[in-house]
């Protein structure tokens, strides 16, 4: 299966919350009790071979902090290992030692006192974790305010989603903070279940953390900054939400300080960063564009402090950030937190996650250092807020299920019919976005308004840059389909006939059009004519490679007409044929919601032999029925139950993407209908992530 994360984090899962290891190398096998503080990321070695091989087995660079106890003679053996970030040496007797520190780029210092070494190590680990985090970078050009979500590329969509997610992460009204706090405490206790020192910190946090001291907790050498930053870095949606209590408190405190400090003069701040070659090249190729940094980012007003963090690095980056033009950015607050920090001399300016910058220049200072100049940008925030407002308005205005299905029908029917005619898979977006002059944003905004859509489709018929033989046929079908919903049946039949006249007698698409014509005659109460068209369609379907679900739906239409005519014998034949097909599919092919709901509930209640996968399918179908009944709370309950079962019994490779994308989009819709935009965004992102992993699905 293609690599694809569902971003799931259950409370029985422990995350890898440390990005480095402390290797304590001592030949006498004497390890002080104070090392218990590092137990989660400590490796003890008592021989050169064991230590050297352990370090060499790491694939990542700068993962190791090495401590040599009375082993200065091994320093040169370790200094050039890429896996090592820094080396600390304890040498109690320095009288006979002679060495040139500049020869050892990774040597922090030679200590004569063990306690001093350990305290320095704790201090540096805290700084390392907060300053040496790889930054997730999304680049984009300006987003035009009239642009729609459907026209965004992957980078633009990712940046936009990150902005919306962070906004709703901290700005949902009536948030139950006690519940969020309990969720965080449970996760933290699980993460450190074998570390009593950290468990004591967690209990203390539970009792003492408030909005007033949240920054003190963030800057302490404890579990908080590790877990929160790790969640942001990995973009693990569920894990970020587990720490939402702390993130909200941190955001509010930074926002409060940001407002108070607006008139203070720290127009330029700095950050020392170790970046890989690919990240550096990415920044070089995007000069003049915008980037979003999706982690909580620490900077300093003191350039010298920033440079300390790239000392000894083969490729070190100094970010020089101009903040003066964005002093009123409250969506992504930043503040001087020196007064709250255990290291006030660092002159730390903390940026909340999601800050947006423009890349001004990337310049090489020397063989080891690059200077990247950025400008904090409000311009992008304003553009994205406008775009988000438009999308959210469209999304949350879906109050009529009938209109929603009409929107989906226009997309799916166009793609389906295009594939029948051309044997090429093409979504509506694929067809439309390649054409100059087709306003997708306008088209999406009017879907549900049958008159406006019909007029727009008619305009497309005369758009020479758009129209070709297959599209002309399909547009006539779509125009007829919309006239049908406007109760203009003669106009509907007129356009269906135009489409038919362009097709060969054996073309599969004729079967689809015959169904539409049958629907027209049926609502006109001419069931005989309707039946004749349904049977014509069925004859074509049976001779062509048609999806069985389409055959089942058509059989039910025929069965229903026979029932109206009191022809029970033929009605039962077609009904049983449809039932036989439906046994292999999750959703009934009939349109009677109450009947379908009873049918699926009966499956759950009276068929104990159903597999987990079959039960998940049935729960999904029940959820859709409740959506159609506008019972969104029940719908959400059933869809989430289906989600849990699907995750425990993953579908096959062929069905994986289709099932989860459909499921997550359905859950997103229900959250939106319940006015829960935050969780709707999460589900939309999960669906999008899977589609990116399975682009052909």
Wavefront OBJ file of the C-alpha trace (Angstrom):
o trace
v 0.000 0.000 0.000
v 1.232 3.506 -0.769
v 2.598 5.255 2.266
v -0.265 7.219 3.714
v -0.875 8.285 7.291
v -4.406 8.573 8.589
v -3.032 10.873 11.310
v -4.522 8.715 14.016
v -3.294 8.927 17.593
v -5.157 6.844 20.127
v -4.513 7.217 23.844
v -2.896 3.781 23.824
v -0.215 4.923 21.391
v 3.099 6.418 22.519
v 4.772 8.930 20.239
v 8.508 9.217 19.637
v 8.814 12.555 21.396
v 12.609 12.948 21.351
v 14.718 13.779 18.299
v 18.141 13.176 19.809
v 20.005 10.776 22.094
v 22.410 11.493 24.925
v 25.219 8.929 24.780
v 27.105 8.659 28.077
v 30.433 6.879 27.496
v 32.254 5.790 30.656
v 34.669 2.858 30.908
v 34.172 2.421 34.658
v 30.431 1.775 34.228
v 29.723 4.473 36.802
v 26.585 6.441 35.934
v 25.374 9.202 38.298
v 21.806 9.261 39.619
v 21.199 12.652 37.996
v 21.064 10.889 34.625
v 17.548 9.742 35.513
v 16.435 13.097 34.169
v 17.503 11.976 30.673
v 16.207 8.426 30.926
v 13.910 8.720 27.877
v 16.757 9.580 25.530
v 19.829 8.191 27.309
v 22.159 5.461 26.050
v 24.924 4.212 28.368
v 28.094 2.755 26.853
v 31.116 1.205 28.561
v 33.354 0.396 25.567
v 34.604 2.270 22.532
v 33.284 -0.327 20.075
v 29.791 -0.319 21.593
v 29.625 3.473 21.632
v 31.034 3.989 18.135
v 28.811 1.347 16.504
v 25.700 2.630 18.280
v 26.282 6.141 16.926
v 27.140 4.965 13.406
v 23.844 3.058 13.171
v 21.868 6.320 13.156
v 20.880 7.480 9.671
v 20.032 11.060 10.639
v 22.637 13.751 11.064
v 23.168 15.644 14.359
v 21.121 13.183 16.413
v 23.704 12.499 19.130
v 24.886 14.486 22.137
v 27.999 12.644 23.330
v 29.443 12.779 26.848
v 32.956 11.383 27.362
v 33.941 10.594 30.949
v 37.716 10.746 31.437
v 38.097 9.772 27.777
v 39.492 12.860 26.100
v 41.781 10.696 23.976
v 38.735 9.491 21.997
v 37.593 12.999 21.086
v 39.183 13.017 17.626
v 37.546 9.661 16.788
v 34.070 11.078 17.361
v 34.446 14.709 16.262
v 33.888 14.060 12.540
v 30.875 11.765 12.841
v 27.908 13.431 11.113
v 25.509 11.864 13.606
v 26.993 13.858 16.485
v 25.741 17.336 17.253
v 27.934 18.186 20.248
v 30.464 16.618 22.608
v 30.941 17.216 26.341
v 34.049 15.955 28.105
v 34.510 15.375 31.826
v 38.208 15.371 32.712
v 38.743 15.932 36.428
v 42.498 16.357 36.123
v 43.516 18.910 33.491
v 47.048 19.556 34.679
v 48.797 17.569 31.959
v 46.270 18.234 29.174
v 47.187 20.325 26.161
v 44.671 20.788 23.331
v 43.474 23.366 20.809
v 39.711 23.708 21.045
v 39.391 25.065 17.495
v 40.456 21.655 16.179
v 37.319 20.091 17.623
v 34.327 21.841 16.082
v 31.785 19.838 18.091
v 33.438 20.159 21.492
v 31.293 22.271 23.818
v 33.757 22.279 26.693
v 35.964 20.196 28.951
v 34.497 20.102 32.460
v 36.200 19.219 35.713
v 33.020 18.837 37.757
v 30.291 16.307 36.994
v 27.444 18.375 38.419
v 28.457 21.405 36.341
v 28.552 19.247 33.222
v 25.076 17.825 33.856
v 23.560 21.251 34.511
v 25.130 22.605 31.310
v 23.844 19.557 29.439
v 20.290 20.117 30.692
v 20.482 23.793 29.723
v 21.800 23.041 26.224
v 19.262 20.284 25.572
v 16.474 22.747 26.272
v 17.983 25.264 23.872
v 18.738 22.631 21.261
v 15.199 21.342 21.270
v 13.722 24.798 20.900
v 16.155 26.096 18.281
v 17.267 23.110 16.228
v 13.813 21.992 15.132
v 13.481 21.386 11.394
v 10.895 23.870 10.154
v 8.093 22.680 7.930
v 7.917 25.182 5.076
v 5.079 25.729 2.602
v 5.670 28.168 -0.255
v 3.149 29.915 -2.454
v 2.601 32.873 -4.717
v -0.034 35.452 -3.908
v -3.474 33.931 -3.582
v -6.001 36.021 -5.447
v -9.129 36.805 -3.479
v -11.407 35.484 -6.220
v -9.564 32.160 -6.341
v -11.529 29.092 -5.300
v -10.348 26.126 -3.266
v -10.680 23.926 -6.341
v -8.087 25.927 -8.275
v -5.360 25.786 -5.625
v -2.322 23.593 -6.169
v -0.961 21.279 -3.477
v 1.305 23.859 -1.797
v -1.356 26.553 -1.801
v -3.981 24.167 -0.455
v -1.635 22.961 2.305
v -0.771 26.488 3.383
v -4.389 27.582 3.303
v -5.509 24.557 5.280
v -2.785 25.126 7.878
v -3.940 28.714 8.346
v -7.571 27.698 8.769
v -6.674 24.810 11.078
v -4.562 26.970 13.385
v -7.281 29.635 13.471
v -9.980 27.177 14.542
v -7.574 25.348 16.850
v -7.467 28.361 19.164
v -10.631 30.316 18.295
v -13.572 27.955 18.736
v -16.120 29.552 21.104
v -17.484 27.718 24.163
v -14.520 25.345 24.291
v -14.618 22.965 27.274
v -11.151 23.670 28.676
v -11.497 21.122 31.490
v -12.135 18.372 28.960
v -9.187 19.523 26.848
v -6.966 19.582 29.927
v -7.950 16.032 30.889
v -7.212 14.851 27.332
v -3.753 16.390 27.490
v -2.924 15.002 30.938
v -3.967 11.481 29.920
v -1.787 11.605 26.807
v 1.212 12.995 28.697
v 0.913 10.334 31.405
v 0.896 7.684 28.722
v 3.898 9.187 26.948
v 5.989 9.119 30.135
v 4.462 6.136 31.912
v 7.932 4.778 32.776
v 9.519 8.061 33.823
v 8.609 9.073 37.362
v 10.432 12.403 37.120
v 8.335 13.500 34.154
v 5.168 12.062 35.736
v 5.801 14.301 38.745
v 6.099 17.265 36.373
v 2.829 16.254 34.715
v 1.013 16.101 38.060
v 2.440 19.480 38.966
v 1.341 20.853 35.594
v -2.173 19.508 36.193
v -2.419 21.375 39.489
v -0.536 24.574 38.721
v -0.616 25.480 35.016
v -2.676 28.620 34.345
v -2.957 31.255 31.662
v -0.642 33.439 33.758
v 2.241 30.964 33.991
v 1.850 29.090 30.690
v 5.032 30.651 29.284
v 7.011 29.545 32.325
v 5.896 26.002 31.598
v 6.784 26.289 27.931
v 10.320 27.476 28.654
v 11.076 24.908 31.371
v 13.067 21.769 30.662
v 10.052 19.464 30.859
v 7.658 17.399 28.793
v 5.572 20.304 27.496
v 7.769 21.886 24.846
v 8.925 18.484 23.584
v 5.470 17.051 23.031
v 3.814 20.206 21.700
v 6.574 21.043 19.232
v 6.870 17.438 18.112
v 3.154 17.335 17.328
v 3.385 20.527 15.243
v 6.506 19.351 13.437
v 5.036 15.997 12.482
v 1.749 17.702 11.494
v -0.057 14.951 13.380
v -3.547 16.424 13.538
v -4.860 14.199 16.309
v -1.796 14.671 18.483
v -1.935 18.453 18.086
v -5.545 18.311 19.252
v -4.505 16.298 22.323
v -2.418 19.310 23.437
v -5.022 21.859 22.474
v -5.502 22.974 26.098
v -1.914 24.154 26.376
v -1.827 25.542 22.830
v -4.897 27.720 23.505
v -3.386 29.068 26.743
v -0.100 29.780 24.974
v -1.839 31.523 22.072
v -3.894 33.742 24.393
v -0.841 34.711 26.435
v 1.205 35.556 23.338
v -1.717 37.547 21.961
v -2.014 39.479 25.228
v 1.712 40.243 25.299
v 1.767 41.068 21.596
v -0.832 43.794 22.101
v 1.035 45.212 25.106
v 4.380 45.202 23.292
v 3.270 46.700 19.976
v 5.171 49.927 20.607
v 8.374 48.210 21.729
v 11.266 48.328 19.305
v 12.450 44.907 18.194
v 12.134 45.392 14.466
v 14.657 42.657 13.607
v 14.981 39.223 15.188
v 17.262 36.285 14.428
v 17.139 32.523 14.411
v 19.992 30.061 14.053
v 18.927 26.944 12.197
v 20.479 23.779 10.811
v 18.909 23.090 7.414
v 19.446 20.289 4.953
v 20.633 20.919 1.407
v 17.163 20.346 -0.071
v 15.529 22.829 2.318
v 18.146 25.449 1.491
v 17.657 24.943 -2.249
v 13.886 25.173 -1.758
v 14.273 28.572 -0.106
v 16.708 29.756 -2.783
v 14.240 28.858 -5.529
v 11.394 30.726 -3.828
v 12.880 34.180 -3.309
v 10.080 36.741 -3.423
v 7.415 34.218 -2.453
v 5.624 33.616 0.816
v 6.379 30.851 3.297
v 4.405 29.619 6.272
v 6.264 28.140 9.238
v 3.956 25.657 10.876
v 5.687 25.246 14.226
v 6.023 27.465 17.275
v 9.237 29.304 16.458
v 11.817 30.721 18.837
v 13.954 33.699 17.778
v 16.222 36.173 19.531
v 16.775 39.916 19.401
v 20.485 39.115 19.756
v 22.202 37.875 16.591
v 25.083 36.451 18.626
v 22.672 34.160 20.482
v 21.294 32.886 17.178
v 24.786 32.161 15.875
v 25.566 29.979 18.888
v 23.096 27.421 17.600
v 24.891 26.884 14.308
v 28.390 26.762 15.760
v 30.254 23.819 14.251
v 27.560 23.036 11.688
v 28.572 22.186 8.130
v 25.656 24.264 6.808
v 24.224 26.795 9.239
v 21.456 29.284 8.508
v 20.846 32.642 10.116
v 17.305 33.862 9.544
v 17.218 37.652 9.757
v 13.554 38.583 10.161
v 12.113 42.061 9.665
v 8.949 42.369 11.787
v 8.286 46.110 11.685
v 5.669 45.992 8.919
v 3.426 43.478 10.678
v 2.999 44.786 14.191
v -0.760 44.280 14.205
v -0.750 40.584 13.275
v -2.896 39.066 16.022
v -3.780 35.932 14.058
v -0.150 34.789 14.512
v 1.009 36.655 17.646
v 4.634 37.005 18.696
v 6.058 38.392 21.905
v 9.204 38.976 23.929
v 9.078 36.260 26.598
v 12.394 37.000 28.324
v 10.714 37.813 31.631
v 9.095 34.367 31.712
v 12.060 32.348 30.514
v 14.546 30.441 32.642
v 17.152 31.842 30.208
v 16.296 35.531 30.130
v 19.683 36.431 28.629
v 18.582 34.750 25.380
v 16.286 37.767 24.654
v 13.752 35.380 23.189
v 10.932 36.413 20.849
v 8.424 33.587 20.426
v 6.256 33.296 17.285
v 3.033 31.328 17.402
v 2.561 28.596 14.799
v 1.552 29.552 11.262
v 3.460 32.817 10.892
v 3.818 33.898 7.244
v 6.963 35.491 5.805
v 8.220 36.738 2.470
v 11.675 35.541 1.377
v 13.712 38.639 0.493
v 17.119 37.105 -0.155
v 19.322 34.044 0.372
v 23.016 34.930 0.565
v 26.127 32.903 1.319
v 28.205 34.476 4.085
v 31.014 31.892 4.056
v 31.524 28.180 3.442
v 29.524 27.273 6.532
v 26.903 30.007 6.918
v 24.016 31.397 4.867
v 21.981 34.513 5.656
v 18.292 34.343 4.753
v 16.367 37.593 5.063
v 12.628 37.357 5.688
v 9.857 39.889 6.219
v 6.912 39.069 8.457
v 3.839 39.501 6.277
v 0.314 40.639 7.059
v -0.526 40.797 3.380
v -0.773 37.024 3.045
v -2.851 36.749 6.207
v -5.362 39.239 4.839
v -5.586 37.411 1.502
v -6.004 34.037 3.130
v -8.608 35.315 5.591
v -10.698 36.534 2.638
v -10.306 33.253 0.824
v -11.114 31.228 3.943
v -14.187 33.334 4.618
v -15.477 32.620 1.118
v -14.869 28.893 1.361
v -16.294 28.598 4.869
v -19.372 30.549 3.801
v -19.903 28.162 0.905
v -19.284 25.144 3.093
v -21.477 26.109 6.026
v -24.336 27.455 3.909
v -25.269 23.920 2.850
v -28.506 23.658 4.800
v -30.518 21.758 2.231
v -29.479 18.163 1.577
v -31.318 18.176 -1.736
v -29.210 21.067 -3.009
v -26.053 19.419 -1.724
v -26.768 16.277 -3.694
v -27.485 18.395 -6.748
v -23.984 19.861 -6.425
v -22.422 16.433 -6.161
v -24.484 15.163 -9.108
v -23.146 17.856 -11.431
v -19.552 16.899 -10.654
v -20.005 13.145 -10.746
v -22.276 12.966 -13.784
v -19.974 15.101 -15.895
v -16.944 12.979 -15.029
v -18.870 9.737 -15.517
v -20.254 10.704 -18.925
v -16.912 12.090 -20.099
v -15.247 8.761 -19.322
v -17.965 6.831 -21.190
v -17.409 8.933 -24.322
v -13.628 9.234 -24.284
v -12.437 6.267 -22.176
v -10.385 8.826 -20.246
v -10.772 9.493 -16.548
v -11.391 13.183 -15.990
v -13.026 14.984 -13.126
v -15.030 18.143 -13.597
v -12.091 20.083 -12.203
v -9.716 18.466 -14.708
v -11.981 19.382 -17.590
v -12.642 22.945 -16.515
v -9.363 24.187 -15.064
v -7.460 23.665 -18.308
v -9.678 26.134 -20.101
v -9.206 29.879 -20.209
v -12.343 31.826 -19.474
v -14.252 29.274 -17.387
v -15.008 30.783 -13.984
v -14.933 27.833 -11.598
v -15.474 29.980 -8.515
v -18.652 31.422 -9.998
v -19.850 28.009 -11.138
v -19.381 26.504 -7.685
v -21.112 29.439 -6.031
v -24.276 29.045 -8.150
v -24.607 25.268 -7.882
v -27.982 24.658 -6.298
v -29.505 27.503 -8.326
v -30.765 25.481 -11.306
v -31.658 28.519 -13.430
v -28.220 30.138 -13.129
v -26.430 26.839 -13.701
v -28.514 26.148 -16.818
v -27.715 29.561 -18.263
v -24.031 29.102 -17.528
v -23.968 25.692 -19.227
v -25.636 27.262 -22.275
v -22.891 29.890 -22.403
v -20.302 27.114 -22.359
v -21.920 25.566 -25.439
v -20.765 28.635 -27.386
v -17.328 28.874 -25.770
v -15.024 27.803 -28.607
v -12.058 27.436 -26.273
v -13.972 24.956 -24.158
v -16.358 23.036 -26.371
v -15.594 19.839 -28.275
v -17.678 16.862 -29.406
v -17.846 14.974 -26.059
v -18.399 18.129 -24.006
v -21.195 19.326 -26.313
v -23.075 16.060 -25.771
v -22.509 16.095 -22.010
v -23.514 19.743 -21.617
v -26.821 19.051 -23.356
v -27.456 16.204 -20.921
v -26.576 18.469 -17.969
v -28.832 21.241 -19.263
v -31.657 18.738 -19.619
v -30.961 17.444 -16.113
v -31.215 20.952 -14.653
v -34.402 21.718 -16.621
v -35.859 18.528 -15.118
v -35.268 19.954 -11.623
v -36.893 23.220 -12.751
v -39.989 21.198 -13.785
v -39.483 22.355 -17.390
v -39.945 18.880 -18.820
v -40.281 19.819 -22.503
v -36.988 21.713 -22.375
v -35.387 18.759 -20.611
v -36.556 16.327 -23.331
v -35.390 18.744 -26.048
v -31.789 18.729 -24.795
v -31.817 14.986 -24.105
v -32.874 14.468 -27.749
v -30.024 16.684 -28.982
v -27.560 14.522 -27.047
v -29.140 11.285 -28.371
v -28.954 12.466 -31.972
v -25.166 12.676 -31.724
v -24.665 9.112 -30.461
v -24.466 5.740 -32.210
v -27.228 3.236 -31.449
v -24.965 1.050 -29.302
v -23.261 3.826 -27.345
v -23.407 3.161 -23.601
v -24.262 6.797 -22.917
v -27.627 6.291 -24.660
v -28.551 4.056 -21.705
v -27.846 6.915 -19.282
v -29.941 9.345 -21.344
v -32.837 6.850 -21.560
v -32.927 6.822 -17.743
v -33.201 10.625 -17.666
v -35.993 10.524 -20.266
v -37.744 7.776 -18.293
v -37.596 9.970 -15.182
v -39.303 12.797 -17.091
v -42.176 10.577 -18.257
v -42.554 9.047 -14.821
v -43.069 12.405 -13.068
v -45.589 13.163 -15.815
v -47.440 9.996 -14.690
v -46.899 8.312 -18.060
v -45.544 5.112 -16.509
v -45.822 3.043 -19.704
v -43.508 5.385 -21.599
v -41.207 5.623 -18.590
v -41.068 1.816 -18.371
v -40.200 1.510 -22.051
v -37.243 3.882 -21.683
v -36.024 2.150 -18.511
v -36.114 -1.193 -20.342
v -34.233 0.297 -23.316
v -31.595 1.472 -20.877
v -31.471 -1.898 -19.130
v -31.008 -3.660 -22.469
v -27.989 -1.461 -23.235
v -26.587 -1.875 -19.717
v -26.813 -5.669 -19.885
v -24.835 -5.709 -23.144
v -22.170 -3.260 -21.971
v -19.584 -3.120 -19.198
v -21.693 -1.165 -16.707
v -21.183 -0.932 -12.945
v -23.566 -3.383 -11.202
v -24.845 -0.623 -8.895
v -26.202 1.237 -11.925
v -27.998 -1.942 -12.996
v -29.444 -2.365 -9.483
v -30.782 1.197 -9.407
v -32.412 0.695 -12.780
v -33.955 -2.623 -11.700
v -35.586 -0.865 -8.739
v -37.047 1.787 -11.030
v -38.581 -0.962 -13.181
v -39.801 -2.845 -10.091
v -41.460 0.287 -8.686
v -43.413 0.853 -11.902
v -44.598 -2.762 -11.958
v -45.778 -2.305 -8.368
v -47.755 0.787 -9.413
v -49.343 -1.341 -12.137
v -50.122 -4.114 -9.595
v -47.861 -6.461 -11.580
v -46.375 -8.063 -8.461
v -44.802 -11.024 -10.224
v -42.546 -8.910 -12.451
v -41.957 -6.412 -9.628
v -40.545 -9.175 -7.402
v -38.262 -10.448 -10.194
v -36.598 -7.055 -10.660
v -36.524 -6.351 -6.914
v -34.734 -9.636 -6.187
v -32.251 -8.908 -8.957
v -31.462 -5.547 -7.350
v -31.217 -7.108 -3.860
v -28.735 -9.679 -5.137
v -26.480 -6.929 -6.476
v -26.859 -4.814 -3.329
v -25.526 -7.591 -1.119
v -22.042 -6.739 -2.390
v -22.328 -2.967 -1.892
v -22.558 -0.701 1.095
v -25.584 1.371 0.077
v -29.047 0.423 -1.101
v -29.744 1.504 -4.678
v -33.260 2.688 -3.871
v -34.081 6.233 -2.828
v -36.625 5.667 -0.036
v -34.663 6.785 3.023
v -36.931 5.223 5.662
v -36.998 1.873 3.882
v -33.234 1.915 3.463
v -32.716 2.840 7.115
v -34.855 -0.073 8.287
v -33.073 -2.393 5.872
v -29.594 -1.490 7.147
v -30.614 -1.469 10.816
v -32.085 -4.928 10.332
v -28.731 -6.070 8.943
v -26.939 -4.858 12.064
v -29.480 -6.301 14.495
v -30.177 -9.672 12.914
v -26.957 -10.701 11.180
v -24.404 -11.411 13.943
v -22.065 -13.045 11.424
v -21.199 -9.762 9.715
v -17.471 -9.049 9.579
v -16.072 -5.779 10.970
v -15.728 -4.508 7.430
v -19.359 -5.375 6.598
v -20.588 -3.737 9.809
v -18.575 -0.627 8.949
v -20.169 -0.505 5.499
v -23.624 -0.843 7.030
v -22.982 1.861 9.638
v -21.745 4.149 6.872
v -24.978 3.604 4.952
v -27.059 4.289 8.076
v -25.097 7.512 8.553
v -25.974 8.634 5.023
v -29.635 7.869 5.677
v -29.598 10.065 8.780
v -27.969 12.875 6.775
v -30.824 12.690 4.268
v -33.255 12.854 7.211
v -31.357 15.955 8.479
v -30.610 14.131 11.757
v -26.976 15.190 11.784
v -26.128 14.123 15.348
v -27.222 10.553 14.647
v -25.428 10.683 11.302
v -22.181 11.742 12.972
v -22.459 8.987 15.573
v -22.896 6.273 12.922
v -20.174 7.615 10.620
v -17.661 7.803 13.474
v -18.532 4.230 14.437
v -17.915 3.200 10.832
v -14.593 5.073 10.865
v -13.424 3.189 13.948
v -14.302 -0.188 12.418
v -12.647 0.635 9.082
v -9.465 1.663 10.897
v -9.418 -1.639 12.783
v -10.038 -3.679 9.625
v -8.385 -1.757 6.789
v -9.870 -2.167 3.302
v -7.907 -3.725 0.471
v -5.412 -1.625 -1.490
v -7.864 -1.166 -4.383
v -10.634 0.177 -2.116
v -8.567 1.928 0.554
v -8.498 5.424 -0.925
v -12.083 5.426 -2.195
v -13.551 4.244 1.106
v -11.605 6.574 3.390
v -11.863 9.649 1.155
v -15.627 9.150 0.860
v -15.947 8.494 4.592
v -13.866 11.482 5.718
v -15.628 13.832 3.299
v -19.005 12.630 4.586
v -17.929 13.199 8.194
v -16.590 16.642 7.239
v -19.951 17.531 5.736
v -21.806 16.513 8.899
v -19.448 18.528 11.101
v -20.042 21.538 8.845
v -23.802 21.075 9.038
v -23.420 20.973 12.830
v -21.433 24.263 12.606
v -18.256 22.537 13.847
v -15.834 23.999 11.300
v -12.742 22.911 13.235
v -13.468 19.190 13.009
v -14.791 19.633 9.469
v -11.384 21.015 8.463
v -9.610 18.077 10.096
v -11.671 15.547 8.160
v -11.250 17.427 4.879
v -7.474 17.422 5.398
v -7.433 13.683 6.073
v -9.379 13.066 2.877
v -6.999 15.347 0.972
v -3.915 13.597 2.388
v -5.177 10.226 1.191
v -5.981 11.591 -2.260
v -2.424 12.911 -2.519
v -1.083 9.461 -1.583
v -3.382 7.766 -4.111
v -3.582 10.312 -6.956
v -5.111 7.846 -9.418
v -7.949 6.833 -7.091
l 1 2 3 4 5 6 7 8 9 10 11 12 13 14 15 16 17 18 19 20 21 22 23 24 25 26 27 28 29 30 31 32 33 34 35 36 37 38 39 40 41 42 43 44 45 46 47 48 49 50 51 52 53 54 55 56 57 58 59 60 61 62 63 64 65 66 67 68 69 70 71 72 73 74 75 76 77 78 79 80 81 82 83 84 85 86 87 88 89 90 91 92 93 94 95 96 97 98 99 100 101 102 103 104 105 106 107 108 109 110 111 112 113 114 115 116 117 118 119 120 121 122 123 124 125 126 127 128 129 130 131 132 133 134 135 136 137 138 139 140 141 142 143 144 145 146 147 148 149 150 151 152 153 154 155 156 157 158 159 160 161 162 163 164 165 166 167 168 169 170 171 172 173 174 175 176 177 178 179 180 181 182 183 184 185 186 187 188 189 190 191 192 193 194 195 196 197 198 199 200 201 202 203 204 205 206 207 208 209 210 211 212 213 214 215 216 217 218 219 220 221 222 223 224 225 226 227 228 229 230 231 232 233 234 235 236 237 238 239 240 241 242 243 244 245 246 247 248 249 250 251 252 253 254 255 256 257 258 259 260 261 262 263 264 265 266 267 268 269 270 271 272 273 274 275 276 277 278 279 280 281 282 283 284 285 286 287 288 289 290 291 292 293 294 295 296 297 298 299 300 301 302 303 304 305 306 307 308 309 310 311 312 313 314 315 316 317 318 319 320 321 322 323 324 325 326 327 328 329 330 331 332 333 334 335 336 337 338 339 340 341 342 343 344 345 346 347 348 349 350 351 352 353 354 355 356 357 358 359 360 361 362 363 364 365 366 367 368 369 370 371 372 373 374 375 376 377 378 379 380 381 382 383 384 385 386 387 388 389 390 391 392 393 394 395 396 397 398 399 400 401 402 403 404 405 406 407 408 409 410 411 412 413 414 415 416 417 418 419 420 421 422 423 424 425 426 427 428 429 430 431 432 433 434 435 436 437 438 439 440 441 442 443 444 445 446 447 448 449 450 451 452 453 454 455 456 457 458 459 460 461 462 463 464 465 466 467 468 469 470 471 472 473 474 475 476 477 478 479 480 481 482 483 484 485 486 487 488 489 490 491 492 493 494 495 496 497 498 499 500 501 502 503 504 505 506 507 508 509 510 511 512 513 514 515 516 517 518 519 520 521 522 523 524 525 526 527 528 529 530 531 532 533 534 535 536 537 538 539 540 541 542 543 544 545 546 547 548 549 550 551 552 553 554 555 556 557 558 559 560 561 562 563 564 565 566 567 568 569 570 571 572 573 574 575 576 577 578 579 580 581 582 583 584 585 586 587 588 589 590 591 592 593 594 595 596 597 598 599 600 601 602 603 604 605 606 607 608 609 610 611 612 613 614 615 616 617 618 619 620 621 622 623 624 625 626 627 628 629 630 631 632 633 634 635 636 637 638 639 640 641 642 643 644 645 646 647 648 649 650 651 652 653 654 655 656 657 658 659 660 661 662 663 664 665 666 667 668 669 670 671 672 673 674 675 676 677 678 679 680 681 682 683 684 685 686 687 688 689 690 691 692 693 694 695 696 697
